[in-house]
């Protein structure tokens, strides 16, 4: 296994202060990674919904 | 340096706006379909006693099938029963407003017409009604889509959609599939 540039568990830090500093650094700009992941997931879901709406649901015509 | 709670709050608010926008887009699409294209969930509150359905004025055997009334409305009436539709084939014209009416004397059934948005439950005690307009001609399959017993998978009917100029009801306003079904 290759050495990772980033520590992967608390045991990889020299001390608690270093771990805390890393966490603070990662969180300083907000949860960008979470926004990215959920943005892609929800975006794909919305695209699928719009595809079904425009290309399957609407062409199937009026009902009520 | 403390965790930037302001940045987290800001991103959560931004995400809430994104979700609100998506909900608005979807609601707008549903409203557009409902108002401009008349695509709505079928809703009809009308009672029919399942015990005397065969004696009722509307769902007697002689009144089933497609009929054009005096005002030119095209109405098809079917009974959904374990495990068949009566009649098993109805003929309807394309590009015309039609009404499908269903009743069940036994258990809950359901129908959909393949390739269209026609889809409803048929609950004993109620008349299920769907207004629609078929745009394509052909034989469309109409299976029961609500499990109704051991013969459920064999329960299906055909909706024969023909060009409007070929739809010729008889003197009583009745139209039936050509093969006598």
gemmi code that builds the backbone of each chain (N, CA, C; Angstrom):
import gemmi

chains = {
    "A": [
        ("UNK", (0.840, -1.197, 0.000), (0.000, 0.000, 0.000), (0.869, 1.238, 0.000)),
        ("UNK", (0.506, 2.225, -0.824), (1.325, 3.441, -0.893), (0.995, 4.363, 0.270)),
        ("UNK", (1.979, 5.163, 0.632), (1.785, 6.120, 1.722), (0.882, 7.253, 1.269)),
        ("UNK", (-0.133, 7.554, 2.036), (-1.010, 8.663, 1.682), (-0.420, 9.974, 2.173)),
        ("UNK", (-0.646, 11.009, 1.410), (-0.155, 12.331, 1.811), (-0.962, 12.865, 2.989)),
        ("UNK", (-2.177, 12.319, 3.149), (-3.037, 12.810, 4.226), (-3.234, 11.719, 5.251)),
        ("UNK", (-3.198, 12.102, 6.510), (-3.450, 11.099, 7.549), (-4.876, 10.572, 7.423)),
        ("UNK", (-5.064, 9.297, 7.663), (-6.404, 8.713, 7.508), (-7.049, 8.356, 8.836)),
        ("UNK", (-6.318, 8.370, 9.914), (-6.961, 8.136, 11.210), (-6.250, 8.984, 12.260)),
        ("UNK", (-6.883, 9.066, 13.432), (-6.333, 9.939, 14.471), (-4.938, 9.476, 14.902)),
        ("UNK", (-4.645, 8.186, 14.693), (-3.337, 7.672, 15.105), (-2.219, 8.208, 14.235)),
        ("UNK", (-2.587, 8.735, 13.062), (-1.568, 9.221, 12.144), (-1.088, 10.629, 12.488)),
        ("UNK", (-1.753, 11.276, 13.427), (-1.338, 12.619, 13.805), (-0.344, 12.556, 14.958)),
        ("UNK", (0.528, 13.543, 14.937), (1.532, 13.593, 15.998), (0.862, 13.859, 17.341)),
        ("UNK", (-0.106, 14.744, 17.355), (-0.842, 15.005, 18.600), (-2.244, 15.545, 18.284)),
        ("UNK", (-3.027, 15.716, 19.314), (-4.409, 16.196, 19.144), (-4.457, 17.573, 18.501)),
        ("UNK", (-3.516, 18.385, 18.863), (-3.512, 19.755, 18.344), (-3.354, 19.757, 16.828)),
        ("UNK", (-2.530, 18.848, 16.335), (-2.330, 18.775, 14.878), (-3.621, 18.321, 14.191)),
        ("UNK", (-4.276, 17.317, 14.789), (-5.539, 16.825, 14.213), (-6.590, 17.927, 14.188)),
        ("UNK", (-6.674, 18.657, 15.306), (-7.653, 19.746, 15.398), (-7.362, 20.822, 14.351)),
        ("UNK", (-6.079, 21.099, 14.177), (-5.694, 22.127, 13.198), (-6.101, 21.701, 11.788)),
        ("UNK", (-5.907, 20.403, 11.518), (-6.305, 19.876, 10.200), (-7.821, 19.992, 9.996)),
        ("UNK", (-8.551, 19.626, 11.051), (-10.020, 19.690, 10.958), (-10.463, 21.125, 10.718)),
        ("UNK", (-9.877, 22.042, 11.477), (-10.247, 23.453, 11.325), (-9.925, 23.963, 9.926)),
        ("UNK", (-8.796, 23.516, 9.419), (-8.398, 23.949, 8.074), (-9.405, 23.448, 7.030)),
        ("UNK", (-9.780, 22.156, 7.206), (-10.721, 21.567, 6.240), (-12.085, 22.240, 6.294)),
        ("UNK", (-12.483, 22.659, 7.492), (-13.827, 23.219, 7.661), (-13.871, 24.736, 7.499)),
        ("UNK", (-12.716, 25.347, 7.276), (-12.683, 26.812, 7.280), (-13.536, 27.424, 6.164)),
        ("UNK", (-13.624, 26.744, 5.066), (-14.407, 27.309, 3.959), (-15.812, 26.740, 3.875)),
        ("UNK", (-16.264, 26.019, 4.914), (-17.585, 25.380, 4.862), (-17.476, 23.986, 4.273)),
        ("UNK", (-18.575, 23.234, 4.294), (-18.530, 21.833, 3.822), (-18.598, 21.741, 2.293)),
        ("UNK", (-17.511, 22.151, 1.639), (-17.541, 22.208, 0.170), (-17.675, 20.828, -0.465)),
        ("UNK", (-16.998, 19.869, 0.134), (-17.071, 18.509, -0.416), (-18.481, 17.955, -0.362)),
        ("UNK", (-19.146, 18.171, 0.781), (-20.526, 17.662, 0.937), (-21.451, 18.339, -0.057)),
        ("UNK", (-21.238, 19.652, -0.246), (-22.081, 20.392, -1.208), (-21.857, 19.842, -2.623)),
        ("UNK", (-20.595, 19.548, -2.932), (-20.267, 19.024, -4.263), (-20.941, 17.671, -4.498)),
        ("UNK", (-20.802, 16.769, -3.530), (-21.375, 15.420, -3.675), (-22.899, 15.496, -3.773)),
        ("UNK", (-23.524, 16.255, -2.845), (-24.990, 16.322, -2.879), (-25.480, 17.098, -4.099)),
        ("UNK", (-24.699, 18.093, -4.536), (-25.071, 18.835, -5.743), (-25.113, 17.932, -6.956)),
        ("UNK", (-24.088, 17.086, -7.112), (-24.060, 16.162, -8.256), (-25.215, 15.161, -8.156)),
        ("UNK", (-25.424, 14.599, -6.954), (-26.482, 13.591, -6.784), (-27.857, 14.185, -7.074)),
        ("UNK", (-28.142, 15.337, -6.469), (-29.459, 15.949, -6.659), (-29.617, 16.455, -8.094)),
        ("UNK", (-28.526, 16.967, -8.674), (-28.569, 17.430, -10.070), (-28.911, 16.297, -11.022)),
        ("UNK", (-28.283, 15.140, -10.822), (-28.582, 13.976, -11.675), (-30.036, 13.534, -11.497)),
        ("UNK", (-30.493, 13.544, -10.238), (-31.876, 13.154, -9.956), (-32.853, 14.093, -10.669)),
        ("UNK", (-32.568, 15.399, -10.594), (-33.445, 16.379, -11.239), (-33.432, 16.205, -12.765)),
        ("UNK", (-32.251, 15.939, -13.312), (-32.161, 15.714, -14.762), (-32.994, 14.508, -15.181)),
        ("UNK", (-32.910, 13.410, -14.397), (-33.708, 12.214, -14.706), (-35.198, 12.546, -14.635)),
        ("UNK", (-35.586, 13.302, -13.612), (-37.003, 13.673, -13.453), (-37.465, 14.494, -14.654)),
        ("UNK", (-36.652, 15.487, -15.055), (-37.022, 16.341, -16.187), (-37.081, 15.539, -17.485)),
        ("UNK", (-36.169, 14.577, -17.641), (-36.168, 13.734, -18.838), (-37.479, 12.947, -18.926)),
        ("UNK", (-37.845, 12.306, -17.810), (-39.092, 11.530, -17.807), (-40.283, 12.454, -18.031)),
        ("UNK", (-40.265, 13.635, -17.416), (-41.389, 14.592, -17.541), (-41.574, 15.034, -18.993)),
        ("UNK", (-40.470, 15.455, -19.643), (-40.602, 16.018, -20.996), (-40.699, 14.951, -22.085)),
        ("UNK", (-40.015, 13.838, -21.906), (-39.946, 12.860, -22.999), (-40.855, 11.650, -22.816)),
        ("UNK", (-41.425, 11.461, -21.647), (-42.335, 10.327, -21.441), (-43.705, 10.812, -20.960)),
        ("UNK", (-43.719, 11.608, -19.904), (-44.997, 11.999, -19.291), (-45.823, 12.930, -20.193)),
        ("UNK", (-45.243, 14.033, -20.636), (-46.011, 14.980, -21.464), (-46.472, 14.372, -22.789)),
        ("UNK", (-45.614, 13.630, -23.518), (-46.096, 13.061, -24.792), (-47.222, 12.049, -24.623)),
        ("UNK", (-47.400, 11.504, -23.422), (-48.468, 10.517, -23.230), (-49.852, 11.146, -23.160)),
        ("UNK", (-49.884, 12.455, -23.134), (-51.144, 13.143, -23.372), (-52.020, 13.420, -22.173)),
        ("UNK", (-53.147, 14.015, -22.495), (-54.045, 14.535, -21.481), (-54.780, 13.416, -20.735)),
        ("UNK", (-55.049, 13.659, -19.473), (-55.813, 12.721, -18.662), (-56.368, 13.484, -17.459)),
        ("UNK", (-57.492, 13.036, -16.967), (-58.007, 13.734, -15.785), (-59.355, 13.212, -15.371)),
    ],
    "B": [
        ("UNK", (-7.645, 29.034, 15.665), (-8.736, 29.311, 14.715), (-9.906, 28.361, 14.990)),
        ("UNK", (-11.091, 28.907, 15.194), (-12.268, 28.066, 15.449), (-12.874, 27.634, 14.120)),
        ("UNK", (-13.665, 26.548, 14.161), (-14.385, 26.121, 12.957), (-15.312, 27.243, 12.524)),
        ("UNK", (-15.277, 27.558, 11.238), (-16.015, 28.717, 10.741), (-17.511, 28.404, 10.647)),
        ("UNK", (-18.198, 28.655, 11.766), (-19.630, 28.328, 11.807), (-20.427, 29.194, 10.846)),
        ("UNK", (-19.959, 30.410, 10.638), (-20.654, 31.304, 9.708), (-20.643, 30.737, 8.287)),
        ("UNK", (-19.451, 30.190, 7.931), (-19.337, 29.609, 6.579), (-20.262, 28.405, 6.432)),
        ("UNK", (-20.362, 27.589, 7.494), (-21.234, 26.413, 7.453), (-22.697, 26.855, 7.325)),
        ("UNK", (-23.064, 27.846, 8.146), (-24.439, 28.356, 8.109), (-24.771, 28.908, 6.731)),
        ("UNK", (-23.817, 29.643, 6.174), (-24.042, 30.247, 4.854), (-24.240, 29.170, 3.783)),
        ("UNK", (-23.414, 28.124, 3.856), (-23.540, 27.073, 2.838), (-24.850, 26.300, 3.013)),
        ("UNK", (-25.291, 26.129, 4.272), (-26.571, 25.449, 4.495), (-27.728, 26.274, 3.947)),
        ("UNK", (-27.642, 27.586, 4.167), (-28.696, 28.464, 3.635), (-28.707, 28.436, 2.110)),
        ("UNK", (-27.512, 28.440, 1.544), (-27.409, 28.399, 0.077), (-28.026, 27.099, -0.452)),
        ("UNK", (-27.732, 26.002, 0.225), (-28.279, 24.703, -0.186), (-29.802, 24.696, -0.050)),
        ("UNK", (-30.290, 25.333, 1.021), (-31.749, 25.419, 1.201), (-32.379, 26.176, 0.029)),
        ("UNK", (-31.710, 27.220, -0.452), (-32.229, 27.968, -1.602), (-32.231, 27.104, -2.867)),
        ("UNK", (-31.162, 26.310, -3.016), (-31.093, 25.413, -4.183), (-32.263, 24.426, -4.149)),
        ("UNK", (-32.499, 23.817, -2.975), (-33.593, 22.843, -2.841), (-34.945, 23.523, -3.071)),
        ("UNK", (-35.098, 24.728, -2.524), (-36.353, 25.463, -2.738), (-36.557, 25.732, -4.231)),
        ("UNK", (-35.461, 26.054, -4.926), (-35.550, 26.279, -6.378), (-35.980, 25.020, -7.113)),
        ("UNK", (-35.414, 23.876, -6.716), (-35.771, 22.607, -7.375), (-37.248, 22.284, -7.126)),
        ("UNK", (-37.695, 22.471, -5.882), (-39.108, 22.223, -5.564), (-39.993, 23.151, -6.396)),
        ("UNK", (-39.574, 24.406, -6.544), (-40.360, 25.368, -7.331), (-40.424, 24.937, -8.797)),
        ("UNK", (-39.290, 24.465, -9.335), (-39.274, 23.995, -10.734), (-40.240, 22.829, -10.915)),
        ("UNK", (-40.197, 21.857, -9.986), (-41.055, 20.675, -10.106), (-42.532, 21.052, -9.947)),
        ("UNK", (-42.815, 21.914, -8.953), (-44.209, 22.354, -8.781), (-44.691, 23.119, -10.004)),
        ("UNK", (-43.812, 23.955, -10.558), (-44.161, 24.710, -11.766), (-44.467, 23.777, -12.930)),
        ("UNK", (-43.663, 22.715, -13.064), (-43.882, 21.755, -14.152), (-45.220, 21.037, -13.972)),
        ("UNK", (-45.539, 20.669, -12.725), (-46.807, 19.981, -12.453), (-47.981, 20.920, -12.743)),
        ("UNK", (-47.854, 22.194, -12.319), (-48.922, 23.164, -12.577), (-49.085, 23.411, -14.074)),
        ("UNK", (-47.955, 23.501, -14.784), (-48.010, 23.699, -16.236), (-48.781, 22.556, -16.903)),
        ("UNK", (-48.433, 21.301, -16.504), (-49.113, 20.137, -17.093), (-50.599, 20.155, -16.753)),
        ("UNK", (-50.921, 20.565, -15.516), (-52.322, 20.544, -15.080), (-53.133, 21.629, -15.789)),
        ("UNK", (-52.567, 22.831, -15.892), (-53.352, 23.959, -16.392), (-53.359, 24.059, -17.914)),
        ("UNK", (-52.207, 23.814, -18.533), (-52.177, 24.029, -19.978), (-52.396, 22.748, -20.764)),
        ("UNK", (-52.112, 21.575, -20.171), (-52.252, 20.326, -20.923), (-53.330, 19.415, -20.334)),
        ("UNK", (-53.972, 19.869, -19.276), (-55.049, 19.098, -18.634), (-54.602, 17.695, -18.244)),
        ("UNK", (-53.441, 17.611, -17.683), (-52.974, 16.321, -17.161), (-53.127, 16.374, -15.644)),
        ("UNK", (-54.135, 15.698, -15.142), (-54.414, 15.706, -13.702), (-54.668, 14.277, -13.236)),
        ("UNK", (-54.468, 14.008, -11.957), (-54.870, 12.690, -11.459), (-56.390, 12.560, -11.592)),
        ("UNK", (-56.885, 11.451, -12.146), (-58.327, 11.293, -12.270), (-58.980, 11.337, -10.897)),
        ("UNK", (-60.022, 12.118, -10.752), (-60.723, 12.146, -9.473), (-62.218, 12.197, -9.750)),
        ("UNK", (-62.930, 11.267, -9.158), (-64.372, 11.190, -9.376), (-64.984, 10.540, -8.146)),
        ("UNK", (-65.941, 11.214, -7.536), (-66.583, 10.641, -6.352), (-68.021, 10.340, -6.711)),
        ("UNK", (-68.233, 9.081, -7.043), (-69.540, 8.670, -7.510), (-69.757, 7.243, -7.028)),
        ("UNK", (-70.893, 6.975, -6.467), (-71.113, 5.664, -5.870), (-71.885, 4.732, -6.811)),
        ("UNK", (-71.604, 3.435, -6.686), (-72.350, 2.421, -7.437), (-72.376, 1.163, -6.569)),
        ("UNK", (-73.546, 0.715, -6.212), (-73.665, -0.446, -5.323), (-73.147, -1.693, -6.039)),
        ("UNK", (-72.069, -2.301, -5.535), (-71.512, -3.465, -6.246), (-72.460, -4.657, -6.289)),
        ("UNK", (-73.371, -4.754, -5.319), (-74.287, -5.914, -5.280), (-75.316, -5.848, -6.401)),
        ("UNK", (-75.665, -4.632, -6.813), (-76.713, -4.492, -7.835), (-76.189, -3.837, -9.106)),
        ("UNK", (-74.887, -3.958, -9.304), (-74.266, -3.299, -10.458), (-74.895, -3.747, -11.782)),
        ("UNK", (-75.150, -5.081, -11.861), (-75.699, -5.636, -13.104), (-77.146, -5.217, -13.323)),
        ("UNK", (-77.760, -4.640, -12.282), (-79.151, -4.192, -12.416), (-79.231, -2.666, -12.554)),
        ("UNK", (-78.080, -2.010, -12.369), (-78.080, -0.552, -12.438), (-78.353, -0.110, -13.870)),
        ("UNK", (-78.799, 1.119, -14.001), (-79.107, 1.601, -15.343), (-77.863, 1.667, -16.209)),
        ("UNK", (-76.761, 2.070, -15.598), (-75.577, 2.344, -16.409), (-74.732, 1.109, -16.719)),
        ("UNK", (-74.552, 0.239, -15.753), (-73.616, -0.860, -15.949), (-74.304, -2.206, -16.220)),
        ("UNK", (-75.499, -2.169, -16.787), (-76.103, -3.419, -17.259), (-75.304, -3.878, -18.480)),
        ("UNK", (-75.375, -5.162, -18.759), (-74.541, -5.726, -19.821), (-74.792, -5.035, -21.168)),
        ("UNK", (-76.066, -4.725, -21.425), (-76.389, -4.148, -22.738), (-75.862, -2.720, -22.889)),
        ("UNK", (-75.494, -2.096, -21.785), (-75.037, -0.712, -21.859), (-73.519, -0.597, -21.812)),
        ("UNK", (-72.827, -1.745, -21.739), (-71.365, -1.693, -21.654), (-70.760, -1.472, -23.034)),
        ("UNK", (-69.521, -1.024, -23.034), (-68.848, -0.735, -24.302), (-68.902, 0.748, -24.624)),
        ("UNK", (-68.575, 1.069, -25.853), (-68.498, 2.479, -26.267), (-69.852, 2.957, -26.753)),
        ("UNK", (-70.199, 4.158, -26.340), (-71.477, 4.728, -26.747), (-71.308, 6.234, -26.938)),
        ("UNK", (-71.914, 6.753, -27.979), (-71.920, 8.195, -28.204), (-73.308, 8.688, -27.814)),
        ("UNK", (-73.363, 9.584, -26.833), (-74.690, 10.022, -26.383), (-75.240, 11.140, -27.274)),
        ("UNK", (-76.422, 11.604, -26.952), (-77.119, 12.580, -27.778), (-76.359, 13.887, -27.948)),
        ("UNK", (-75.509, 14.194, -26.958), (-74.748, 15.446, -27.039), (-73.376, 15.244, -27.672)),
        ("UNK", (-73.144, 14.050, -28.199), (-71.888, 13.790, -28.899), (-70.742, 13.357, -28.001)),
        ("UNK", (-71.008, 13.155, -26.711), (-69.940, 12.702, -25.809), (-69.681, 11.222, -26.019)),
        ("UNK", (-68.418, 10.870, -26.074), (-68.054, 9.470, -26.311), (-67.659, 8.857, -24.969)),
        ("UNK", (-68.436, 7.880, -24.545), (-68.213, 7.279, -23.228), (-68.087, 5.769, -23.388)),
        ("UNK", (-67.032, 5.209, -22.803), (-66.882, 3.746, -22.795), (-67.073, 3.258, -21.366)),
        ("UNK", (-67.930, 2.270, -21.203), (-68.203, 1.729, -19.865), (-67.722, 0.282, -19.803)),
        ("UNK", (-67.017, -0.026, -18.741), (-66.511, -1.392, -18.580), (-66.715, -1.850, -17.148)),
        ("UNK", (-66.938, -3.138, -17.012), (-66.949, -3.770, -15.701), (-65.616, -4.493, -15.553)),
        ("UNK", (-64.965, -4.285, -14.434), (-63.744, -5.032, -14.130), (-64.112, -6.059, -13.072)),
        ("UNK", (-63.985, -7.314, -13.401), (-64.361, -8.359, -12.463), (-63.331, -9.479, -12.519)),
        ("UNK", (-63.271, -10.284, -11.456), (-62.288, -11.367, -11.439), (-62.619, -12.372, -12.546)),
        ("UNK", (-61.884, -12.624, -13.569), (-60.617, -12.009, -13.897), (-60.699, -11.569, -15.352)),
        ("UNK", (-61.604, -10.679, -15.610), (-61.770, -10.196, -16.981), (-62.389, -8.802, -16.968)),
        ("UNK", (-62.268, -8.151, -18.117), (-62.993, -6.913, -18.334), (-64.178, -7.219, -19.243)),
        ("UNK", (-65.294, -6.596, -18.975), (-66.473, -6.765, -19.831), (-66.869, -5.395, -20.366)),
        ("UNK", (-66.770, -5.169, -21.672), (-66.247, -6.060, -22.708), (-64.708, -6.101, -22.676)),
        ("UNK", (-64.138, -7.078, -23.369), (-62.680, -7.224, -23.345), (-62.008, -6.371, -24.403)),
        ("UNK", (-62.812, -5.692, -25.215), (-62.245, -4.791, -26.231), (-63.202, -3.609, -26.401)),
        ("UNK", (-62.642, -2.423, -26.384), (-63.470, -1.241, -26.680), (-62.820, -0.485, -27.827)),
        ("UNK", (-63.663, 0.140, -28.617), (-63.143, 0.909, -29.749), (-63.406, 2.385, -29.488)),
        ("UNK", (-62.388, 3.201, -29.738), (-62.499, 4.642, -29.481), (-61.807, 5.406, -30.606)),
        ("UNK", (-62.279, 6.610, -30.911), (-61.644, 7.384, -31.974), (-60.425, 8.160, -31.462)),
        ("UNK", (-59.444, 8.338, -32.332), (-58.276, 9.149, -31.982), (-58.642, 10.633, -32.055)),
        ("UNK", (-57.864, 11.455, -31.413), (-58.006, 12.918, -31.446), (-59.417, 13.377, -31.081)),
        ("UNK", (-60.046, 12.704, -30.163), (-61.376, 13.093, -29.679), (-61.371, 12.968, -28.160)),
        ("UNK", (-62.132, 13.824, -27.513), (-62.262, 13.710, -26.061), (-63.129, 12.502, -25.747)),
        ("UNK", (-62.606, 11.596, -24.956), (-63.376, 10.399, -24.592), (-63.383, 10.248, -23.073)),
        ("UNK", (-64.383, 9.544, -22.594), (-64.493, 9.281, -21.158), (-64.560, 7.781, -20.944)),
        ("UNK", (-63.740, 7.284, -20.033), (-63.775, 5.864, -19.684), (-64.380, 5.752, -18.285)),
        ("UNK", (-65.363, 4.878, -18.147), (-66.003, 4.682, -16.838), (-65.934, 3.201, -16.460)),
        ("UNK", (-65.524, 2.948, -15.238), (-65.324, 1.574, -14.782), (-66.042, 1.354, -13.454)),
        ("UNK", (-66.483, 0.123, -13.257), (-67.019, -0.258, -11.953), (-66.644, -1.709, -11.693)),
        ("UNK", (-66.556, -2.049, -10.409), (-66.186, -3.418, -10.041), (-67.239, -4.002, -9.109)),
        ("UNK", (-67.693, -5.242, -9.377), (-68.661, -5.861, -8.461), (-67.990, -6.702, -7.375)),
        ("UNK", (-66.672, -6.901, -7.449), (-66.068, -7.808, -6.478), (-64.934, -7.183, -5.656)),
        ("UNK", (-63.735, -7.127, -6.211), (-62.584, -6.645, -5.425), (-61.965, -5.429, -6.121)),
        ("UNK", (-60.931, -4.892, -5.511), (-60.259, -3.729, -6.092), (-59.460, -4.170, -7.319)),
        ("UNK", (-59.678, -3.489, -8.403), (-58.882, -3.684, -9.617), (-58.210, -2.353, -9.950)),
        ("UNK", (-57.455, -2.330, -11.027), (-56.835, -1.090, -11.478), (-56.547, -1.232, -12.948)),
        ("UNK", (-56.482, -0.129, -13.660), (-56.162, -0.230, -15.085), (-55.130, 0.804, -15.474)),
        ("UNK", (-54.405, 0.485, -16.502), (-53.611, 1.482, -17.200), (-53.700, 1.152, -18.673)),
        ("UNK", (-53.631, 2.162, -19.498), (-53.603, 1.937, -20.939), (-52.174, 2.211, -21.377)),
        ("UNK", (-51.538, 1.206, -21.950), (-50.110, 1.322, -22.240), (-49.819, 2.472, -23.205)),
        ("UNK", (-48.756, 3.184, -22.913), (-48.336, 4.284, -23.770), (-49.113, 5.569, -23.569)),
        ("UNK", (-50.013, 5.591, -22.574), (-50.774, 6.805, -22.276), (-50.705, 7.067, -20.768)),
        ("UNK", (-51.240, 8.212, -20.362), (-51.277, 8.513, -18.926), (-52.536, 7.983, -18.250)),
        ("UNK", (-53.355, 7.243, -18.977), (-54.586, 6.695, -18.380), (-54.211, 5.636, -17.342)),
        ("UNK", (-54.639, 5.873, -16.123), (-54.244, 5.011, -15.024), (-55.164, 5.289, -13.844)),
        ("UNK", (-55.900, 4.305, -13.399), (-56.779, 4.549, -12.254), (-57.055, 3.259, -11.494)),
        ("UNK", (-57.489, 3.412, -10.267), (-57.939, 2.274, -9.472), (-59.437, 2.097, -9.721)),
        ("UNK", (-59.894, 0.867, -9.587), (-61.334, 0.599, -9.685), (-61.742, -0.051, -8.366)),
        ("UNK", (-62.432, 0.718, -7.557), (-62.766, 0.278, -6.203), (-64.253, -0.078, -6.153)),
        ("UNK", (-64.596, -1.277, -5.634), (-66.017, -1.633, -5.536), (-66.785, -0.573, -4.740)),
        ("UNK", (-67.935, -0.193, -5.236), (-68.725, 0.831, -4.548), (-68.595, 2.202, -5.180)),
        ("UNK", (-67.575, 2.355, -6.030), (-67.349, 3.650, -6.680), (-67.280, 3.477, -8.201)),
        ("UNK", (-67.543, 4.556, -8.911), (-67.331, 4.561, -10.357), (-66.012, 5.276, -10.615)),
        ("UNK", (-65.087, 4.581, -11.274), (-63.815, 5.207, -11.645), (-63.987, 5.842, -13.021)),
        ("UNK", (-63.585, 7.087, -13.133), (-63.800, 7.785, -14.407), (-62.517, 8.491, -14.844)),
        ("UNK", (-62.193, 8.360, -16.116), (-60.997, 9.006, -16.668), (-61.376, 9.703, -17.967)),
        ("UNK", (-61.038, 10.967, -18.073), (-61.203, 11.687, -19.339), (-59.848, 11.691, -20.035)),
        ("UNK", (-59.843, 11.429, -21.322), (-58.566, 11.462, -22.029), (-58.794, 11.730, -23.509)),
        ("UNK", (-57.686, 11.754, -24.210), (-57.706, 11.995, -25.650), (-56.547, 11.181, -26.228)),
        ("UNK", (-56.866, 10.172, -27.003), (-55.809, 9.344, -27.585), (-55.285, 10.017, -28.845)),
        ("UNK", (-53.978, 10.104, -28.965), (-53.396, 10.796, -30.121), (-52.854, 9.813, -31.160)),
        ("UNK", (-52.636, 8.561, -30.745), (-52.111, 7.568, -31.694), (-53.125, 6.451, -31.874)),
        ("UNK", (-53.197, 5.950, -33.084), (-54.108, 4.837, -33.340), (-53.387, 3.509, -33.080)),
        ("UNK", (-54.181, 2.467, -32.909), (-53.599, 1.138, -32.701), (-54.311, 0.407, -31.584)),
        ("UNK", (-53.923, -0.840, -31.381), (-54.479, -1.649, -30.303), (-53.631, -1.456, -29.053)),
        ("UNK", (-54.194, -0.822, -28.059), (-53.455, -0.568, -26.830), (-53.879, -1.572, -25.767)),
        ("UNK", (-52.914, -2.112, -25.107), (-53.185, -3.110, -24.076), (-53.647, -2.411, -22.794)),
        ("UNK", (-54.655, -2.959, -22.162), (-55.136, -2.392, -20.898), (-55.197, -3.506, -19.851)),
        ("UNK", (-54.107, -3.747, -19.149), (-54.113, -4.806, -18.141), (-54.620, -4.301, -16.790)),
        ("UNK", (-55.036, -5.245, -15.971), (-55.347, -4.920, -14.573), (-54.007, -4.754, -13.869)),
        ("UNK", (-53.834, -3.666, -13.165), (-52.536, -3.446, -12.511), (-52.626, -3.466, -10.986)),
        ("UNK", (-53.742, -3.988, -10.489), (-53.871, -4.119, -9.038), (-54.144, -5.588, -8.750)),
        ("UNK", (-53.262, -6.235, -8.000), (-53.420, -7.682, -7.803), (-54.813, -7.990, -7.267)),
        ("UNK", (-55.549, -8.830, -7.995), (-56.954, -9.050, -7.649), (-57.264, -10.529, -7.412)),
        ("UNK", (-56.259, -11.373, -7.449), (-56.493, -12.797, -7.204), (-55.619, -13.645, -8.109)),
        ("UNK", (-55.875, -14.959, -8.085), (-54.991, -15.885, -8.794), (-54.972, -15.664, -10.310)),
        ("UNK", (-56.073, -15.172, -10.867), (-56.122, -14.969, -12.322), (-55.727, -13.573, -12.760)),
        ("UNK", (-55.172, -12.807, -11.832), (-54.858, -11.400, -12.112), (-54.026, -11.222, -13.385)),
        ("UNK", (-53.038, -12.075, -13.562), (-52.126, -11.890, -14.703), (-52.815, -12.145, -16.047)),
        ("UNK", (-53.976, -12.798, -16.010), (-54.702, -13.072, -17.257), (-55.744, -11.988, -17.555)),
        ("UNK", (-55.842, -11.006, -16.672), (-56.924, -10.027, -16.785), (-56.474, -8.829, -17.607)),
        ("UNK", (-56.897, -8.779, -18.839), (-56.523, -7.644, -19.676), (-57.578, -7.401, -20.750)),
        ("UNK", (-57.558, -6.194, -21.254), (-58.488, -5.808, -22.321), (-57.711, -5.031, -23.374)),
        ("UNK", (-58.378, -4.746, -24.476), (-57.747, -3.996, -25.557), (-58.526, -2.714, -25.810)),
        ("UNK", (-57.788, -1.624, -25.934), (-58.411, -0.366, -26.350), (-57.997, -0.148, -27.804)),
        ("UNK", (-58.994, -0.275, -28.675), (-58.712, -0.158, -30.112), (-58.942, 1.305, -30.507)),
        ("UNK", (-57.862, 2.015, -30.759), (-57.980, 3.435, -31.140), (-57.890, 3.518, -32.662)),
        ("UNK", (-58.943, 4.042, -33.268), (-59.003, 4.101, -34.734), (-59.074, 5.567, -35.182)),
        ("UNK", (-58.713, 5.861, -36.421), (-58.829, 7.246, -36.903), (-60.253, 7.761, -36.744)),
        ("UNK", (-60.369, 9.046, -36.481), (-61.692, 9.610, -36.186), (-62.685, 9.398, -37.337)),
        ("UNK", (-62.181, 9.495, -38.574), (-63.117, 9.363, -39.703), (-63.582, 7.919, -39.914)),
        ("UNK", (-62.903, 6.969, -39.257), (-63.339, 5.570, -39.374), (-64.226, 5.143, -38.208)),
        ("UNK", (-64.415, 6.045, -37.260), (-65.255, 5.729, -36.095), (-66.710, 5.990, -36.465)),
        ("UNK", (-67.454, 4.897, -36.689), (-68.842, 5.054, -37.131), (-69.772, 4.294, -36.191)),
        ("UNK", (-70.273, 4.984, -35.170), (-71.233, 4.311, -34.281), (-72.529, 3.999, -35.012)),
        ("UNK", (-73.248, 2.968, -34.517), (-74.507, 2.599, -35.187), (-75.622, 3.586, -34.820)),
        ("UNK", (-76.820, 3.278, -35.233), (-77.947, 4.197, -35.030), (-78.214, 4.472, -33.547)),
        ("UNK", (-77.875, 3.498, -32.694), (-78.080, 3.694, -31.259), (-76.887, 4.383, -30.589)),
        ("UNK", (-75.898, 4.728, -31.416), (-74.704, 5.389, -30.866), (-73.673, 4.410, -30.340)),
        ("UNK", (-73.854, 3.114, -30.602), (-72.936, 2.104, -30.087), (-71.820, 1.809, -31.086)),
        ("UNK", (-70.639, 1.554, -30.561), (-69.511, 1.143, -31.400), (-68.805, -0.001, -30.700)),
        ("UNK", (-68.485, -1.038, -31.443), (-67.843, -2.207, -30.843), (-66.665, -2.639, -31.700)),
        ("UNK", (-65.781, -3.418, -31.091), (-64.651, -3.957, -31.845), (-65.191, -4.905, -32.917)),
        ("UNK", (-64.532, -4.935, -34.038), (-65.040, -5.676, -35.188), (-65.164, -7.161, -34.999)),
        ("UNK", (-64.361, -7.729, -34.039), (-64.362, -9.178, -33.919), (-65.429, -9.701, -32.962)),
        ("UNK", (-66.387, -8.843, -32.607), (-67.516, -9.305, -31.808), (-67.246, -9.402, -30.327)),
        ("UNK", (-66.054, -8.979, -29.847), (-65.797, -9.038, -28.433), (-66.586, -7.975, -27.667)),
    ],
}
model = gemmi.Model(1)
for chain_id, residues in chains.items():
    chain = gemmi.Chain(chain_id)
    for i, (resn, *xyz) in enumerate(residues, 1):
        res = gemmi.Residue()
        res.name, res.seqid = resn, gemmi.SeqId(i, " ")
        for name, pos in zip(("N", "CA", "C"), xyz):
            atom = gemmi.Atom()
            atom.name, atom.element = name, gemmi.Element(name[0])
            atom.pos, atom.b_iso = gemmi.Position(*pos), 0.0
            res.add_atom(atom)
        chain.add_residue(res)
    model.add_chain(chain)
structure = gemmi.Structure()
structure.add_model(model)
structure.setup_entities()
